[in-house]
């Protein structure tokens, strides 16, 4: 075992790190975090879909799935998932181009036992022959899930239009076709793939826990030394992602959703070795600027684009596809030449006038501040992130690498800018109006590849730069340094520090996380916000208009680490500010000033309205289960409305209608706020007085709006079918508590926690009903709720409902078979999740704000729920299920959609069930439809 090397960490990071290499060449990073509420582990394997055999696309992904289904030491296919869930944890994995990442979190007292199970994935997986068919069906379900996902459909076009000799061109997900054949043959190939590619020297392990480094080192050595080391060397083909044949082309793609997007991409070599200076980060920082004079600002003023991003695109071992992404208007779609010319002019502006040390230092100082006051993340997120970093950074930079910017290397930066030319470019145009002549494999995406005309290339050569394009000025919001105040809070939870008729401000000074940051939430309730679908549509439009209007004047603040968001809720709108406290009040004053101006123009009104309509209409293309979730909340919350209905209302709305709505919105306002972080109580009180003064100028005080929920008690089973154009069927079954008490919260959450692992294993892993299968604890307007959900490519809604009902009926017996030890362990696992320590200022502020919204003014609801959980017995759970869930006449809401190949079952559902169950239409007057 090699000795540890030093790792550079943030002064605000209390964790201890140790890097080591086991005798089998497994690289390990140990993280001692005594404040962590759970332990976590992540294994990143340097194997991905680039390694798939040519005749077996999806093999790496299939292997990832199979590793979860039993090992020689722990042969039960559902044991690992059940163990993690029982002890308050969660687990998952993903397969990428060059890496596969496995990770989990769990209560630290059973960390050793969980590592014993986890390590066996990489030592002696079982690869049970009987599970091959079952799990490739799961791969098929995962593939089917994304058949109508525009991101996946576009990604496949990219794969088909790169150099076919590059491994990026391979189909990555896999399905029943690519993984077809006899089970024994597929298993044999799977075993060969595992034995040829899974080697300890290609793996990186990260362990995070509230345990000593010595204990963690013992765990790593004891459980993971048995992984074989084949001393493999990665040997991907050194061919370019884009050869001359693939450059200088335009790819036109027809999406399912209404959208207009242009991507200008440039062919770069691999970029990992640039991480210490990050020249591309600097280029993107300037190119993606949104302040006045920027590329985006100018293109928006010309009515050509609505949004711009710089620096995206895929990257890997020998390539980076650097892209400028633009969201087009109708005018922009008709004037692509002008947009592309502007982009090249701005690149030339950066190259000739933008390589100033002070500009680089602005960006570098922001990362320096972010690192110095780095906020902690959950153990699971940290472990997963660091295990991947170990494949990209030197040991000393495993934590610091993402933030490191050592200095501006001008020749290096000019060389990269020199690659951003028309002759090293590809264009990708996504719009429903483009003409196509072929369809992509697997996802059937219509597209066309055509060469870029020489005359276009000539037009895009820069001879001069239009004067409207300007480099950003020095950012006034950036501070060289900031220090958290040492003042300690006098209270344990937020308290009211400013209150009068029509407003209330809560505050707590943070004295735990030691960062000069704060979070401020301001909620404005108005009876005009959403009393009808038209009012709700107008409020949403107002928010979108306001965000658009604020983009330019607030961009520099956002760059400097001052973030804000404005979003609608059931009773009004909420403003959330976060970031360094030094300039938060300045930003708030700017936001209030600009919001009161409301100089909305007819041109921007038409564009934003069109954008919002398109967004709502595009929801019809979302995957079925997502549409059902949206419909569930809309159905039950009385001040929420279907996007399609709001879109209908929005069609005929004018700018004058919007101005009238905004005026009426502010006539009667109730404001509730929370200030948490590095804010003194005197500052929060002064803020309350200023807000009170502003409110007095625009409105009269009002009462807080109510959050009404449709009561399902006594309704029996309500059925509602959604017409969704998709090959999969989907269903959600929702049970509701009539009262919002800690006892009911405890019952619903414990029932969900107890059954979630079993439901997933039986209906997804064993019965293979679909890829998206699960249960969830879903509180709505403070009322506890429990949902069961499935999206299935193979089974219609009638049989899905029968499977859910059968599971619920049989689960009573499963509860009776739980031992006392297992029962207590299950409760401890749930309590651990509920009482998980807040990882950072953001998580803590969110919890406090949710408490304010739930009227949990003692901020102790979770403690009250935990007290109830400790009292619950298996008998309590059984009685609850018998009373609430055992029959098809139980009070519940069933939402479902019927897949294209299951339409004949829809008639069966009507004949067999609607005759003796209440339909949705019978009680429709209680809902917003």
C-alpha positions, 0 to 999 in steps of 0.5 A: 500500500502506497503512502498518502499524498497531501490534498489541498482543501478549503480553509472552510472544509472541516473534513480530513482526507487521505489518499492511498493506493492499495496493493492491487493498484486500486486508488482510494480517497478516504474522507473523515467527516465527523459532521456527516449524518450518513456514510457514503461510498462511490466506485468510479470504473474507467469503463463505459460505452466506448468499451462496448463490443461493436456487435453488442451496443449497451453491454457496459450499461447492461453490466452496470444493471447486472452487478446489483443483482446478487454476488457469490457472497450475497446471492439474493438479487434484492438483498443489497437494495433492501439492506441499503433501504432498511438502514436509511440509505439510497443507491444508484449508478450510471454508465457514461462514455468512459466511466461507470459510477456506482454509489450509495449512502447509509447509516454509518453504524452499518457502513462496514456491512454495506461495504462488504456487500458493495465490494463484492460487485467488483470481486465475485458478481453472480450474473445469475442466468435466470436474471438475464432476460429480466434485466435486459427487459429493464434496459429495454424499458429504460430505452423506451422511456426516452424514445420521445425525449428530444435530448436523447433523440438529438444526441443520437443524431450527433452520434450518427454524424461524428467520425464513424471510426470514433467510439462516440458513434456507438449506440450507448443505451442498449435494448432488446435488439442489441442485447438479444440472443439466448440467455446463456450466450448473452451471460457468457459475453457479459462475463467475458466483458466483465473479466476483460475490462473490470480491473482494480487499476482502472477503479477509483474508490471514495469513502466518506463517513463520520469515522476516523481515517484509520478506520476507513483505511482498514475498511478499504483494505479489508473489503476491496483488496480482493479486486483483481488487477489486470494492469489494463491500459486504456487504448481508445482509437486516436482518431478525431471526433470530427474528420474533414468529412464531418466538419463544415456541415449543417445538421438540421433536426426536427424535434418533437417539442416546439423549439428553435435552437442553433448550436455553433460547435468547434472541434477541439482536442481533449481538454483535461490538461488545461484544468489548472489554468482553465482557458476555456472557462475564461473564454466562456465567461466572456462569450456568455456574458449577458450584460449590456453590450454583450453578444446576447444583449445585442442579439436580443435587442435585434430580436434574434435570440432569447438566450445564449450559452457558451462552453457546452458540448461533449468531451472525452479522452481526445476531444471537446466539442465546444459549442455556443448554444442559441435559443432563436426567435422566429426572426432569428430562424430567418436570419441565421447568417446574421447571428453567426456573423455576430458570434464570430465578430465577438470571438474576434473581439475577445481575441484582439481586445479581451485577453486582459489579466484583470478580466481573467482575475475577476473569474479566478477570484470568484472561484477562489472565493467560492472555494474558500467559503465552499459549502459542504455537500451531502456525503453521497454527492461528495463521494460520487464527485470525488471518485470521478475527479480521481480520473481527471486531476492530480492527487493534490487537486482532487478537491481543488481542481474544479476551482483552480485558475493559476493564471492567464496563459495568453498564447494558450488562450489565443491558440484555442480561440484560433480553433473557433473559426468557420473552417473548424465548425459545425452547425446544428439547427433544431426546428420543426420547420426544417426539411429532412431526408433521413431518420436516426437509428433507434430514436427515429429522429428526422434529420438532414446533413448538408455542407456549408456553402463556401459563400457562407464561410466567406461571409463569416470571415471577420473584416470588422466588428460592429461597434454595438458589441462591447466587452464587459466592464469591470464588475462592481459586485465582485469583492476581493474578500469577505469575512463572516461576522463572528456574532452568535445567534441568541436563538435556536430557530428563526424568530419574528423580528419585524411584523405589522399588519400585512407583513412578517419577517423571520430571522436567524443569524447563522453561526454554524456554517461560517460563510459570509453568505445569506438566503432571503425569501420574500413571499408576496400573497395576493388574492389576484394571483391565481383565483382563476386560470386566467389570473394564474396565467397572467401571474406566470407571464408577469414572472417571466416578463420580470425575469427577462427584464431583469436579466441585463441589469442583474447579470454582473451581480449573478456572476459575482455570486449573488443569485436570485429567482422569482417564481409563482406559487399557489397564492402569489410569487416568491423572491429568493436571494442567495449568495455573499451578503456584502452586496445582497441589499444592493441587489435587492434594491436593484430588483425592487427598483426595476420591478416597480418600473415594469417597462415592458415593451410590446416586442418583448411581451410578444416574445415572452408570451410566445415562449411561455405558450410554447413551454406549456404546449411542449409539456404534452411531449413530456414522458407520461409519468411526468405528465401524470405527476403534474396532473396530480398536483393540479387536480388536488390543489384548488389554486393550480391549473393545467398548463394546457388550460392556462395556455388557452387563457393566455392566447388572447391576453394583451400587454394592457391586460398584463399591466392591469393584472399587475396593478390589481395584484399589488393592490392588496398584498401580504408579505412574509419573509425569512432572512437566514445566514450572515445577517445581523438581527438589526439588519433584518429589522431594518430590512423589514422597515424598508419593505413595509415602507415600499408596501405602503406605497403600492398596496394595502395590507392583506391577509395570508392566502390559504392553500386549499386541498381537495379532500378525497375522504368519502369519495371512494376511488376516483379515476381520471385518464389523461390522453397522452401520445406515447407508446408507454402506459403510466399510472399513479395511485394516490392515498391522502390523509384527511388531517395534517398531524404528526401522527399521520405524517409518521404513518404515511412516511413509515409505510412508504419507507417500509414498502418502497424497496419491496415494491421496487424489487417485486414490480420492477426487478421481478415482474419487469413492469417498467423502468420507472417504478416506485412509491413516494411520500408526497405531502401536499399543502401539509397533508401527508400522502402516499403514491405508487407510480409505474411507467410501463412499455409492456403493460396497460393501466388495468393490469398496472392497477391490479398489480399495485392492488395485489402488492398492497393486499399482500404487503400485510403478510410481509409486514407480519413476517418482519422481525422485531429487530428488522422493524426497529432497524427500519424505523431507525433508518427512516428517522435518520433520513428525516433528521439528517443534518443540514449539509450547508446554509442552503439546505438549512434555509430551505428547511426553515422556509418550508417550515414557515410555509407549513406554519410550523412556527416552532420549527420542530415538526420533524422532531414531532414526527420522529416522536410518533415514529418511535411509538408506532408498532407493526400492528399500527401499520397493519391496522392503518393499511386495512382501514385505508388501503385494502379495498378497491373502494378505498378513498384514493385518486388514480391517474393513468394514461394508455400507451399506444399498444395498450389501447384495447385495454382501455376499453377493458378498464372502462368495462371492468372498473368504471362500472363499480368505481366513481369516475373523475367526472362524477366529482369534477365540480370539486376540481379545477377542470 
